[in-house]
Amino acid sequence: MKKENENDMAFKAEDVNWDELHDIGIMKDELELSGELDTLLKGEKTKVMPLKLVLLGVDVVMDATLQLVRKGEAPLLEIQGVTPLGR
C-alpha cells in the first residue's frame, strides 16, 4: 500500500481522538487495514462500511460512510447512514 504524502492530508492521525472512537467501536487499525484511513485523513468520504457501534449503551449495526470534518481546531467524525437497497 502506497503511503500518502502528508501534505495531501487535511487532518493528522495524531489529532484524531482514537480512544473516543474506539469506545464507540471505530478502530484505527481496522481503518488502516481496509485502506480507508488515508481517505479519512484527506477529508474525503469513505466507501460504504459495515459498522457495529455502541452509542449511549445501545448496540447499533448499520452501513455508513465516514468523513472527518473540522469543528474548531479538532477533527470531528461524521457518520452518514446508508439505506439498504430495496427499502
GUTOR-64249 format. One line per 2 residues: their letters; for each residue z, x, y of N, C-alpha, C. Coordinates in steps of 0.02 Angstrom, whole numbers, plus 50000, padded with zeros to 5 digits. Layout:
// GUTOR-64249
A) Z/X/Y/Z/X/Y/Z/X/Y | ...
// end
This chain:
// GUTOR-64249
MK) 50000/50042/49941/50000/50000/50000/50000/50045/50062 | 49956/50029/50108/49950/50068/50170/50007/50052/50217
KE) 50040/50103/50243/50094/50092/50292/50063/50082/50360 | 50081/50028/50393/50052/50013/50458/50079/50061/50512
NE) 50039/50073/50562/50060/50113/50619/50114/50074/50657 | 50169/50107/50673/50224/50074/50707/50203/50043/50773
ND) 50151/50071/50805/50127/50044/50868/50094/49976/50860 | 50072/49959/50799/50040/49895/50785/50092/49839/50777
MA) 50155/49857/50774/50208/49809/50759/50238/49781/50823 | 50246/49715/50825/50278/49682/50882/50354/49687/50876
FK) 50379/49697/50814/50450/49700/50801/50465/49761/50759 | 50527/49785/50764/50550/49840/50722/50594/49810/50667
AE) 50586/49835/50606/50625/49810/50550/50700/49815/50563 | 50721/49868/50597/50793/49877/50609/50821/49828/50661
DV) 50778/49794/50698/50801/49744/50746/50812/49675/50715 | 50789/49665/50654/50796/49601/50619/50864/49599/50586
NW) 50899/49543/50590/50964/49536/50559/50955/49518/50485 | 50944/49569/50443/50929/49558/50373/50989/49530/50335
DE) 51050/49545/50357/51109/49517/50325/51111/49442/50333 | 51095/49418/50392/51094/49346/50405/51039/49312/50364
LH) 50981/49342/50362/50926/49313/50322/50943/49315/50248 | 50974/49368/50225/50995/49373/50155/51042/49315/50137
DI) 51087/49299/50183/51136/49246/50171/51104/49177/50159 | 51044/49167/50187/51010/49102/50176/50957/49107/50121
GI) 50946/49168/50094/50900/49175/50037/50835/49211/50051 | 50828/49243/50110/50767/49280/50126/50783/49354/50123
MK) 50751/49389/50075/50767/49459/50062/50712/49506/50087 | 50733/49558/50123/50686/49607/50149/50645/49639/50093
DE) 50677/49658/50037/50641/49692/49984/50589/49646/49952 | 50603/49581/49947/50554/49534/49920/50494/49527/49967
LE) 50507/49528/50033/50452/49525/50081/50409/49588/50076 | 50441/49646/50066/50404/49708/50057/50360/49705/49994
LS) 50389/49683/49939/50352/49679/49876/50293/49631/49880 | 50301/49577/49918/50247/49528/49924/50193/49551/49974
GE) 50207/49604/50011/50160/49628/50061/50164/49591/50127 | 50215/49549/50135/50220/49507/50195/50265/49537/50250
LD) 50302/49590/50235/50347/49619/50286/50307/49644/50346 | 50252/49680/50334/50211/49704/50390/50183/49646/50431
TL) 50163/49592/50396/50138/49532/50431/50190/49506/50479 | 50252/49500/50455/50307/49476/50498/50319/49522/50557
LK) 50321/49587/50544/50335/49635/50597/50280/49638/50650 | 50220/49618/50631/50165/49613/50679/50171/49550/50722
GE) 50217/49504/50703/50224/49441/50740/50176/49388/50716 | 50145/49399/50658/50098/49351/50630/50131/49307/50578
KT) 50100/49250/50564/50125/49205/50511/50108/49235/50442 | 50156/49228/50396/50144/49249/50328/50099/49197/50293
KV) 50077/49215/50234/50044/49165/50191/50098/49115/50170 | 50077/49060/50140/50125/49010/50115/50164/49042/50058
MP) 50231/49035/50063/50276/49066/50014/50324/49014/49987 | 50341/49019/49922/50394/48975/49896/50462/49003/49918
LK) 50503/48960/49946/50570/48982/49969/50624/48942/49934 | 50679/48975/49920/50740/48944/49895/50795/48964/49943
LV) 50812/48919/49989/50859/48934/50042/50925/48898/50031 | 50978/48926/50060/51043/48892/50062/51059/48883/50136
LL) 51054/48820/50159/51066/48804/50229/51125/48757/50235 | 51178/48781/50268/51239/48741/50276/51265/48714/50210
GV) 51261/48756/50158/51286/48736/50092/51239/48692/50052 | 51179/48681/50076/51130/48639/50042/51073/48684/50016
DV) 51057/48677/49951/51000/48713/49924/50936/48679/49945 | 50890/48717/49974/50826/48690/49997/50771/48730/49963
VM) 50727/48695/49927/50670/48726/49894/50608/48699/49929 | 50566/48744/49955/50508/48723/49993/50456/48778/49995
DA) 50395/48758/50010/50342/48806/50026/50338/48810/50101 | 50332/48870/50128/50332/48878/50200/50298/48943/50220
TL) 50280/48948/50284/50259/49011/50314/50318/49036/50356 | 50321/49101/50365/50373/49132/50406/50339/49168/50464
QL) 50374/49171/50521/50347/49208/50578/50406/49231/50621 | 50404/49294/50642/50453/49318/50689/50429/49304/50760
VR) 50473/49277/50800/50459/49265/50871/50515/49296/50911 | 50503/49307/50975/50553/49339/51017/50596/49285/51050
KG) 50661/49293/51043/50709/49249/51077/50755/49295/51116 | 50741/49302/51181/50776/49352/51220/50754/49421/51195
EA) 50802/49463/51178/50786/49530/51152/50781/49531/51076 | 50811/49481/51043/50815/49482/50970/50759/49442/50938
PL) 50734/49466/50881/50684/49428/50845/50717/49367/50811 | 50681/49312/50809/50705/49251/50777/50653/49232/50724
LE) 50677/49215/50664/50631/49196/50611/50619/49121/50613 | 50555/49102/50620/50536/49032/50617/50511/49017/50547
IQ) 50534/48962/50518/50513/48940/50452/50475/48875/50461 | 50411/48875/50443/50368/48817/50451/50353/48788/50382
GV) 50385/48731/50366/50373/48700/50301/50302/48675/50295 | 50276/48679/50233/50208/48658/50219/50210/48597/50173
TP) 50173/48545/50190/50170/48485/50149/50124/48498/50090 | 50147/48486/50029/50104/48497/49970/50042/48453/49973
LG) 49987/48476/49944/49926/48436/49942/49938/48373/49901 | 49906/48320/49921/49912/48256/49885/49968/48212/49910
R) 50002/48234/49962/50057/48191/49989/50037/48164/50055
// end
